[in-house]
Amino acid sequence: MLTILIGAAFPANAAEKTDTATVHSTYTFKAKDLILPGALITVGATSLFFNPMKELDKSVNKNMTDLRSSHRRMKIDEYLRFAPTATNFILHFAGIKSKYDFTERVMLTATSFATMYILTQGMKHSISKKRPDGSDTHSFPSGHAATAFLGAESLRINYGSWWGIAGYTMATGTAFLRLYNNRHWLGDVIGAAGIGILSARIGYWLLPWEKRILGITEKNTSFMVMPTYNSHYAAPGIAFAMQF
């Protein structure tokens, strides 16, 4: 689990700061942007009731069991799911030009993750699909895969297709490991990919509205970033303190 904390103070006279590595851009809503995530969510959801998809789920799961054989499960997916999002911020601190500044990036990440969490947890608890390993009934959709694809789509929007390919490669690897580790069915990760992509796009669509509501501009906002550690979950995290 990765912990992200955001603190805000009203008002504050923040020092003016120009992000020379940023080119401002607005990612506007287009109906066609719903096609890909909508199709993925629909295909994933058919595994809940469509017999051919159910059989495909079982077939893929059997192949993964055979592939895993006597080998231990790999826990890389617990960390790999956050790699695309981490890459997004690493590139920023490396000074690589992006379409959004740091303040916008934090807002986008927070909104996208909140949307993804609500969607995945709502579906998990309302659908109650049993995991292939039988551990619980929160199989559909995969939260790990949704997290990874959210980060991959954000990386694509911020830095273009080539970095997007890198992000989607990491996300696909995460989805594969969820199947390999017997934690999810194929339909779970396909649907989760759509939820992750949709959540990322919602964050970008809502950004202009959020900035107007909060009165955020380049000249009156500043951020402080610090590492955190959650001892209960033994998980690292990042705390953001925002002044505006």
N, C-alpha and C positions, 0 to 999 in steps of 0.2 A: 504494500500500500504506500502510495506517495502522498504526503500531506502538503497542501498548499494553503497558506493563511494569508488573508488580505486585510490590512488595517487602514482606516481612513481618518483624516483630521480635517475639520472645517472651522474657519477658513485658514489659509496659510499663504504667506507671501513668499512663494518659492522663487528661487533665482532663475532668471531666464537661461534656457539651455537649448542650443540648436543641435539636432541630431544630423550630422553631416552624412551619415551612412543610410539615411532614410529618404525614400521618395514617397510622398503621400498619395494614396489611391483609395478609391471607394469601391468596394465589392458590392454591387447592387443586385437586388433580387431579380432573377429571371426564371420564368416558369420551367424552362428546359433544364435548369439546374436541379430540379426535383426528379428528373427521369432516372438517373443512375442510382441514387440512394433509394428511391421508391421501388425500383425494379429489384434491387438486392434484398430489401426488406420483404417484399412480396414473395420472392423465391425462397428465402429463408423461412418465412411463415408457412409456406405450403408443407413443410416437414411436419407440421402439427396435425394435418388432416388428409393430405394427399398421399395415398398408398405408394405410388411409385417413388415419391421423394422419401418416404419413410424407409422403403427398401434400400434406397441409395445410401441413406444415413447408416443403416446396418452394415451394408457392404463396405463402406469406407471405414467404419469402425473396426470391422473384422480385419481389413488390410492393415490398419494401424496397429492392431493387437499383434498381428503376425510380424510386422516390421519391428515392433518393440521387443517381441519375444521375451527373453529373460533379462533384457537390459533394464536398468533402472529408469524411472521417469526423470526428465530433465527439467530443472527449475529456472532455466534461462528466461522463459516467458514472463516470469514475475518481474523481470527488469527490462526485458526487450520491449514490452508494451509501452514504456515511457520514453524509449529512445528517440522516436520522431519528434516528440514535444521538446525533449532536452536539446536535440540538434537545432531546433528552431531558435532557442535562446543562446546556444553556444555560437551560432553563426552571427547573431546580433553582437555579442561581446567581442567577436573576432573582427568586427567592423565591416562585414559583408553587407552590401546594399540590399535593403528590403523595401517593401511597399508600405510598411507600417512602423511607427516608432515604438519605443519600449513601453510607454504608457498604454498605447493602443494594444500592443501585444499582450500585456497582462490582462486587460479587460476582455480581449478576445478569448484568451485561454480560460479565464474564469467563467464566462458565459457559456462557452462551448462545453466545458466539463460539467457545469451545472445541468445543462440541457441533456447531455449524454447520461448523466447519473439518474436523472428523473425518468428518462425513457427506459433505460435498461432495468433499473430496480422496479419500476412500475410493472413492466412486462414479466420480469422474473417472478414476482409475487402474485400476479394475477393469472398467469398462464400455468405455472407450476409444472413444468416439464422435468422429468427425472433425468439426472445426468447419466451418462453411460456407465460410470463407475458406481452408480447407485448411492452416492454420498448424500445427496439432497435433491430437492425438486426445483432448483433455480438454474436450470440449464439454458433456457432460451430467454434472451440472447446472451452471448458471451461478453462479459464486461471487459475482459482483457483485450479481446479483438476490437471491440468498439473504441477503447482507449487508444489502441495503436493506430487504427484507421483515422480517428479524429486528428491525431498528431500528423499523420502522413498528408492528409488533405490540407491542413494548416501550412505545412511545410511547402506544399505545391503552390498554394496561393501566395505565400510570402516571397518565395525564392524561385519560382518557376518550375518548369517540367523536369529538368535534370535532378534537382534536389527532391522533387516530388517522386521521381522514380526510386531514389534511395529510400525515401520515407515509406513508400508502398512496399518496397522489398522487405523492410523491417516489419511492417504490419502483416504482410503475408506470412513471414516467418513465425510471428506470434500466433497467428491463426493455425498454422500447421502444428505448432507445438501443443496447442490446446487439444487438437485431435490426437496427436501422438501420445500425450499424457493421459488420454482417456477421460478428459474433463468435459468435453463437448462433442456434440454431433456436428456433422457438416452443415446442416441447416442453421445451427446456432451461430456459427462464425460468419456465414454468408449474410444472415440478417443483421448481425452485429456490425459488419463492414458498412452496410447501408446506414445504420444508426450513427456510426462514427462520422461518416462523411456528411450526413445531414446535420449533425450537431455542430460540426466545424463551420459549415456554411451559415447556419443560423446565427452563430456568433458574429460573423462578418456582416450579415444583413442587419443585425440589431445595433452594431457599433455606432453609427451616426445618431440614432435615437438615444442611446445611452449617454453619449457625449453631450447632447443637448440637455438632457435631463439633469446631468451632474454639473453642467457648465464647465466642462473640461476643455482647455485649449493648451497649446504647446507652452504658452508663457506663464500659466498659473498652476502647473502640475510638476511634481517631482516624486521620485521613488527611492526607497532604500530597500536593498535586498540583503537577506542574511540566511544562512543555512539553519535548519532545525533538525531535531531528532525526536521521534515518537518512541519512547521506551516500551510502551504497551504493545505496539505492533512491530517493534524493532525495525522501524522504517525511517529513512532520511526524508527530509522535506525542504521546502523553501518558503520563507516568510517575506511578504511584500508589504511595506508600509508606504501608503500613498498620501500625499498632501495636495489639497486643491481647495 
